[in-house]
Amino acid sequence: MSTFTIILVVLAIGLAGAFLGYRHSRALQAPAGVKPHSRPVYHASYVASWAIIPSLLLLAVWLIASPIVIESQVRGSFPEGVLAESQLTEDLAYGIVESLGNGLSVLPDDERATVTDEMPVKDLAALLRNRGLPVASASADWMVPLALDIDTMQFWSRLAMTVVVIALALAGAYWGYRQIAPRLRARNKVEGVVKGALIAASSIAIMTTIGIVFSMLFETIDFFSRISPAEFFFGTVWEPRFSAAGSTGNAGSFGFIPLLAGTLYISAVAMLIAVPIGLFAAIYMAEYADNRTRSVVKPLLEVLAGIPTIVYGFFALVTVGPFLRDLSAQISGIVTGDYASFIQAQSVLTAGLVMAIMLIPFVSSLSDDIITSVPQSLRDGSLGLGATRSETVKRVILPAALPGIVSALLLTASRAIGETMIVVLAAGVAANLTINPFDAMTTITVKIVAQLTGDLEFNSPQTLVAFALGMTLFVITLCLNVYALYIVRKYKEQYE
């Protein structure tokens, strides 16, 4: 029985238990002078909680623990020659054995019955390929018995899991049903379950952040054990050498400065264009536009936020970049007579301009919400003292909304720093260190993608540097977000 089917059965048992519990609670007569503590709906929820929650928790634990136990058993049966090899070789061998075992589970019963411990792996591979299943070329005959062991253990584990989980759901429903009584504090217990669920849901963000940090931290430490942190953080040359797997040649240069400069430069150009336009649009919508105009303009602006960034990249590559290149050639021809273009099609200006178009709805929407949250009494007081609408905006509304606007701009800057696809297509992948906005540069995110693309070993400096770049970028954006939250809290304390 599949995991999804097991979950459906458990939910069906919980619903049936809730229905029976509700009927039992309605039919239950309280002793004279004793008022029932909880309503029937809480009794029904109490029964459903006992039926569903313990069984689903057991299912989750079983799904996590079973592959670990099976892998441990199979690895212990590897030939001594494989165990004497590197960890990478052992992992590769287990991956092949596991794929063979998973392939056996999809074979028809008649074909599955023909597979024995003595079958050559080439015959098993032929059976699997006939079913459209890929088989690694490094398969060996000793893997066939272990693949059969995996298939058998997975079958019995799945069968035992199905029986135990469904039995636990039935037992939980029976236990909850038997506990129903007039003075049962079902409401308190159900509310405790709901509170626990809310705490678990609110902890997801924290656990996700911790998972992101630890997924990069150990690989980053491994990278800095091979490459000096001073060379990484203060180097001005980015030239990792993609040597062949297993070679001991020079790893190249991993200077972080050109990538950081490109990231900040492109983001700054984008913010310089997006902030005035987005802020002016927010002021117009919040203070000058009537309701009809606002209901049309604001959705149109926010449509830009829903466009995939790869579409912006195509727009930059096909339209904006060639336009700027041809325009610069025309200007150069008029001024000097030489129609040589001084703006490259892939440049900081191209990427910043297109990224600014993407950021405008972020700036305008966030700033509009901040401006409209300023108390109306401040506007009325300013207008009542004889100030014009523009004077009220400049001297009252914007100063009052300034902390919130600054926090919105910091959040927008975090969005700009993390952009990848626009930069790949609009600014190129050259790690240049220049102040000329007409030249090509690249960003941290682009190089993360580049370093993780290809057939390099996952323990080479050329690959591990991607984790160091990701960790550094994570720290930069985290600092910006924390500072933005600090400003928001200060703003709320000031105007509450």
Summary of the structure (lengths in Angstrom):
residues: 496
radius of gyration: 31.8
end to end distance: 56.3
largest distance: 106.0
contacts: 1546
relative contact order: 0.09
helix: 74%
strand: 1%
